[in-house]
Amino acid sequence: MNDCILCSIIAGESPVSSIHEDDVALALLTISPINPGHVMVIPKKHFTYLDDMDEDTGMHLMKIALRVQKAIRNSGVHCEGINLFLADGEAAFQDVFHVHLHIFPRFKGDSFKINADFTVKPSREELDEVAEKIRQAYKSLPL
């Protein structure tokens, strides 16, 4: 992708403060951190959306994310908790269209907020209906 900032970083065309690199993925500090120690794990192959990415790559990204979160916690960076965040699609706030998983340290009083209404409590019947739709779609997926 010629216009993808993450692809240009992977290609070595932009500076990077890397944490980990292998044949499949790169873990790097973001230039727009939520908090100090905010890392992104990105696949080296360009995938615009999660739906484009194979499961092996997805599992590899998660493996690296688990190691990075442990490294953040053990690094001395201010960290009382960890958030993993992946935006998939514009409606989910994706603004860089190359799959990337954010791992960022959290602490009481930091500026990150999720503005959602967690008071909505659907009925068990509604939950069961939605679960059935997703379960049927899941069963139809290839192994």
ABEGO torsion letter per residue (X at the ends): XAABAAAAAAAGABBBBBABBBAABBBBBBABBABBGBBBBBBABBBABAAABBAAAAAAAAAAAAAAAAAAAAAGBBBABBBBBBBBEAAAGBABBBBBBBBBBBBBGBABBBBBBAABBBBAAAAAAAAAAAAAAAAABBX
